[in-house]
Amino acid sequence: MNHITDVNTRFVSKYQLMFTSKIFISLNKSMLLIQSILCITLMFFCFLFSNAQKIVDTTEFHSINFSSIKYENIDTSSYAEWVDGIESRIFQADKKNKRPEWVIWTDKTEIGNIAIRYGNSKTLSPRHLRFGFYKPIIVGSIFTESGGCPSILKQGIPYPGDLNDETQWIKAKRLINGEVTVKEALSNVYSIWVFPAGTLTRAIRFSHQPIITDDNYAGMLSGLFVSEKRFFNIANQAQIRTSTNTQHLTLLTNERNDSWMAWDNSGHFDNKSGVVPIISKDNPEWIILKWPHPVSLCGLAAIATGFSTSDVQYYSGTTNGKIDFNNESNWQTIKKYNGIMADFYQFRPNILEFGQTILTTAVRLKITSSIKNSGYLKTETRGGRRIFLGELMALQPLGN
């Protein structure tokens, strides 16, 4: 298998120019032929090096930069809900939680930290929520917390579409226990929804069908993040291993917001003595996802993240017989990620894209530092000794 990434050639190009310039200055006319040969040879090797294999890449990373929704493209006039046969406009300019960017990530804005309700009614009829856009957008996948079931307005249907006409909308699909389904995501459920390849639309709709035992019949949406790329999450098909707190490791891939009960490395540190080393490159925590057969991956997604830097590695050792996870030579680094955004209240998916597709039986998230940013989470780090993670997703590419 070849695992190819781009190599930054700026240094090589600069070195080439300096080196060849010195040759031109120092050599006399009788050496022109030799000089030309040397220059051609140097250019040839520069070309080879620029196309060489290089797995390691350090990336300053911020999840919001991957949002395919442009803030200026949001049509606030079409932000509406539907229930009991009535469509109502939601947008109110003077109220943050009545603006669409309160729950939808854009290239310039972050979402709020409280979910919205739509279709508040005591009837058991369906209810819908709509986001509209001035220009068509590409929708490959939608990351959500709660929301119901998303769909997009078909091309050719008059904008902004009839919220209660199912023939005007294309429903998304997601993976549950290895099965593709359109079953809606209920409260506190994390999902990745996928649309057909090449999907263009001017509106995204969320729908919720309540049942009589629900405490609240309204739909709920905590946040959505739109990507042009198409993924399925296959993390819950993997066996999980962690360096610490193994009794709670299943919380990492249960596709739920476990709030303050999320997985952390508790038990690894002593609050009173503080003798455990601070988490670092020399003292990392790690999480391994291992599949029974090779799988294709193009990235990971970390939600409710309580660390700032990490390496992502794939298993390159033998798969015949017993797998040796403890042998460091079996792990190859794909990328190093800095500036991972720590948060707990917002739905903030840190999408750790590989920049390539990896075929492997296991990946390891090697966490090399706790939270670095200040704020309400800083006191939760135990002096840099504690990390936590609400959900780890493994992104399988579906093609665009």
Beta strands, then each sheet from edge to edge (+ up, - down):
strand 1: 58-60
strand 2: 74-83
strand 3: 86-89
strand 4: 116-118
strand 5: 127-138
strand 6: 141-146
strand 7: 149-153
strand 8: 169-171
strand 9: 174-176
strand 10: 179-181
strand 11: 190-194
strand 12: 200-208
strand 13: 219-227
strand 14: 231-233
strand 15: 239-242
strand 16: 263-264
strand 17: 285-306
strand 18: 309-315
strand 19: 331-338
strand 20: 350-369
strand 21: 388-397
sheet 1: 1+ 19+ 18- 20+ 17- 15+
sheet 2: 1+ 19+ 18- 20+ 17- 21+ 14-
sheet 3: 1+ 19+ 18- 20+ 17- 21+ 16-
sheet 4: 3+ 2- 5+ 12- 7+ 8-
sheet 5: 4+ 13- 6+ 11-
sheet 6: 9+ 10-
end
